[in-house]
């Protein structure tokens, strides 16, 4: 049927096949969008819609919410009862309160204020349609008048205009109506106009007035499509001039999210607190959001707070204290080294390979100083140097202690008649031990750096409110290999020195070496569980403390007794005292 009608330019709905249709009412989609924008503006979710009882409005209601409607027209019923001050039989009002409506009441007898007399509603569309056709006809006749020449004495006549002839003129129509709106069509023949938002104002005499309080322009950007003047809206007296609430339940505040109620409409929901680590910063959020890795939720879980940067720095008491201790021990070690150099010709300095004493003191000095690398913001260079420098320097120090211990044992065994150990006594054996043991640790560190080197890293998960800047070891296995090798050297030194602690000499260095290794092993045995149980800058502080404590143990146990004799008891610093036997 539609194809047949199109041959006669009778308008049909599909613009592609039936281009002769020009709609004089705005597209329904715009109306739906405007209603939704209005509901969003007032945050109304529990709403009802009233529409004219025809096919178009039924389609509108189905497109909006698809409700099931009760029979009857409640609006007309209520209007009739209020206008004529009577009660319909179908009304819920008791007949004894009001007189019964007869149905013969005349609308003409009512005040004009009850009805629309200005250009609103459907009259607006009729006005526009009439003017569009009139202006199209006017354009046709004006065009024909220009193309004809009137013969003198002859009346100017026009042929009748066919309906199909005005379509091309309607497409180009554009004018301003009496309401101040621009009337024109788009390329699809659709009337491009917006919608007025009107406020029904009721008065005590049952009269009504429609007041324009806003407008919806579908062609405007989404954020500017709806213009509403809230201060001009007159709410019903029951609302006390306050915007009415139209929701199934209260809004969910920030920090909560909506939780669907089983068996209820989607606009009815419970409010559930956001899970730990998540926030909602707006009302009625469907779900909570995770904060970025460098931020964390506040106590109300409605805002993400940037995490503080945490690392062991020189600007905090802990970092300053450890730095002062490291520098102080370095100065003490340098002083001891200076004393040994100054008194290098005395018997107590020469005893038991003074070159090993110099190497050990120099290594202890570097051990104290290398702890400073652990303080400050982790960077690529410092991360590469921290553990490797500490591991190699300590390996040289422990190798020197081991060489000293072996030298002491061999020296006492060489004093026995016919002993073959004498050929092993000398600097070459001690130097070989130091080089070999240090070389093994160096190989371990080089392999570590070449395969999985340490690097600066950010730990955003361990502490809730802080981002930890740290050196990722790259390989925990290689780190513990370095520590394990140091433990091996310390254990061997202790096992060699312990049996020699009671050798008959007035100044037997073996007992001091034994005690120094006991202190060293105790410190690092305590270090491992403490290190694993701490996080962030306190983990770094534990390692620095272990380095300082173990180095100070070696310095105090091995060199302080000698310094005591050199500085305070110089009379004991002679060969007779050293060689004297108990």
Secondary structure, DSSP 8 states (H G I E B T S, - for coil): -HHHHHTTT---S-TTT-TT---SS--HHHHHHHHHHHHHHHT--S------SSHHHHHHHHHHT-----SS-HHHHHHHHHHHTEE-TTSSS-TTTSEE--S---GGGS-GGGS--SS-THHHHHHHHHHHHHHHHHHHHHHHHHH----TT---------GGGGHHHHHT-EEE-TTS-EEEB-TTS-B---EEEEEEEE-TTS-EEEEEEEEE-TTS-GGGSEEE-GGG----GGGTTS-----SS----TTEEEEE-TTS-TT-EEEEE--TTEE--STT-SS-EE--TTEEE-TTSSSEEE-EEE---TTSHHHHHHHHHHHHHHHHHHHHHHHHHHTTTSHHHHTT-HHHHHHHHHHHHHHHHHGGGGSSS--HHHHHHHHHHHHHHHHHHHHHHHHHHHHHHHHHHHTSTT-SGGGG-SHHHHHHHHHHHHHHHHHHHHHHHHHH--EEEEE-SSSSSEEEEEEE-S-HHHHHHHHHHHHHHHHHHHHHHHHGGG-S-TT-HHHHHHHHHHHHHHHHHHHHHHHHH--THHHHHHHHHHHHHHHHHHHIIIIIHHHIIIII-GGG-SHHHHH---
